[in-house]
Amino acid sequence: VIVGASAAAVTPPLADQDVTIHENPTRPQGVAATIRAAAAWAEAQGASGLLVMVCDQPRLTTAHLAALLAEHARTGAIVGSGYHGTVGVPAVFPRSSFAALAALEGDRGARALLGGAASIAWDDGAIDVDSEADVDALSTS
């Protein structure tokens, strides 16, 4: 789990989980900085792939993650989530994508790498929580 400015708030709930927590001091450089940190960690671990996901998609399920991982295992290719007419995160990237992930810049994430990628349909991926109004809207839907 790559954490940034809110590390003190998000780290304690993860204490009992089987995860590695990596603080990213370059987070102010944009979401690409977080992905670069994740790719560097995965490369150092000798990982065969990297699952990139964000924390503001409240309807994410383990079933969807399992479908992404299964399709990636079957094909060895990049597999993203299909929603709102695009392919986005969560997405699984093979080791061969780590250099491209490490070269990302700014606040645009890995969207450029997902163009043309296989996807697993997930309409709820379009729902994210970025503000109090989003929380209120989610609680009424």
C-alpha positions, -999 to 999 in steps of 0.1 A, spaced: 0 0 0 15 33 -11 5 61 13 12 98 11 0 129 29 -26 110 50 -3 82 60 -9 88 97 -47 84 92 -47 54 68 -18 33 82 -34 23 116 -64 4 100 -39 -15 79 -19 -28 109 -36 -62 110 -35 -67 73 -10 -88 54 3 -58 34 35 -38 31 31 -1 37 54 22 17 53 60 24 57 80 -8 73 114 0 70 125 -37 31 123 -36 28 160 -42 41 154 -77 8 138 -87 -7 104 -89 20 93 -113 45 96 -84 25 71 -64 24 47 -94 61 51 -99 67 42 -62 45 11 -66 63 0 -98 97 5 -81 86 -16 -51 72 -43 -74 104 -44 -94 125 -46 -63 104 -75 -50 107 -94 -83 69 -93 -87 55 -107 -119 27 -81 -120 12 -51 -102 -24 -45 -93 -30 -7 -93 -61 5 -75 -73 36 -57 -90 41 -24 -120 61 -35 -141 35 -54 -164 23 -26 -182 -3 -46 -150 -23 -54 -154 -60 -46 -131 -89 -42 -150 -106 -69 -140 -79 -94 -104 -80 -83 -104 -118 -86 -118 -114 -122 -90 -89 -131 -64 -112 -117 -78 -143 -134 -79 -126 -168 -43 -113 -163 -32 -148 -153 -48 -162 -184 -34 -137 -208 -3 -122 -192 -14 -88 -205 -26 -56 -190 -62 -59 -178 -82 -29 -166 -117 -22 -155 -143 -11 -180 -167 17 -170 -181 49 -183 -168 42 -218 -132 38 -208 -107 14 -193 -94 24 -159 -83 12 -125 -83 -12 -108 -59 -26 -134 -33 -53 -134 0 -46 -152 26 -73 -161 62 -70 -152 69 -59 -188 49 -27 -180 70 -17 -150 94 6 -170 64 24 -186 48 28 -152 81 41 -138 82 67 -165 47 82 -158 46 119 -150 20 143 -135 -15 137 -122 -29 115 -150 -21 81 -137 -17 51 -160 -46 58 -183 -23 61 -214 -12 25 -208 -47 13 -205 -58 24 -240 -65 -7 -260 -61 -30 -229 -84 -59 -222 -110 -50 -196 -135 -66 -172 -168 -47 -172 -175 -29 -139 -201 -2 -141 -197 7 -105 -161 19 -112 -175 52 -124 -186 59 -88 -159 75 -67 -158 96 -36 -138 128 -38 -159 152 -17 -185 154 11 -212 158 -17 -200 124 -32 -204 108 2 -239 122 6 -249 111 -29 -235 76 -23 -255 72 9 -288 81 -9 -282 57 -39 
